[in-house]
């Protein structure tokens, strides 16, 4: 029996969440087996990744993204309001 488009749309987020969960579990399993096989290399990689992440200016990058979001929010609200007004005008006709 074919499903209606509403049923398919309702199942889509659930299937997407399940797919993400499966992918995360697969990555964790692969990582665990790699660490068990090569503990010294894993420790070295973890140290290098931590050092690089510590040196990145993540605070400045996130602050810049937040300022950009706030700057872009006002025009986005204006465009959204204009679209709603246009839609209301079309429904009256």
N, C-alpha and C positions, 0 to 999 in steps of 0.2 A: 504494500500500500504506500502511495506517495505521501510525503509529508507536505503540509502547507508551508508557504514561505514564512509565516509567523512562527510556526514550530521550529523551523530551521534557524530562524533568527534568534529564537529563545535559547536554542541549544548551543549556538556559536560561542558565547562567552564561557560556558561550562567546558566545551571541548578545548577551547584555547587555554583555559586555566589548567586543564589536565595535561595538555601537551607541554606547557611550560614546566609543570611539576615533574613530568617524565624526563624532560631534558636536564633539569637541575639534578635529579637523582642520578642520571647517567654520568654527568660531569663529576659529581661527588664520588661515585663509584670508581671512575677512571682515575681521579686524583688520588683516592685512597690506595689503589693498587700501585700507582706510580711511586707514592711516598714509601710504601712498604718495600718496593723493589730497590729504590735508590734514595735512601734517607739523607745521605750527605749532599747530593745534588739538590734535593728538595729544600733542604735547609739553606743552602747557598742562594737558590732562586728566591726563597721567601725573604731572606735578608736583603737581596738586591731590590726586590719589588718594594719592600718597606722603606728602604733608603730613598729610592726614586720618588715614591709617594710623599715622603716627608719633605723632600726638596721642592716639590711642585707648589706654586702659589695658589692652592685650591681656594683659599679664602677670598683672594682678589678676583679669581675667575667667577666664583659663585656670586660674589657681590656685584660684579659687572653684569652677570646674567639677570640678577634680580632687578637692578636699575633699568636694564633694557626691557624687562617684562613690565615694570611699572610705567615706563615711558610709552610702551605700545598698548597698554591697557585702555587708555582714554580714547584713542581713535577706534579701537576695536569695539568699545561700548557704543560709540557714536554710530558706527556702521551697523551694528546689531540693531540699535534703535531705529535707524532709518529703514532697515529691511523689514522690521516688524510693522512700521507705519505703512510702508508700501503694501505689505501683505494684507493689512487691515483694510486699506483702501481698495484693494482688488476684491476682497470678500464682500464689500458693500455693493459693488457693481455687479 
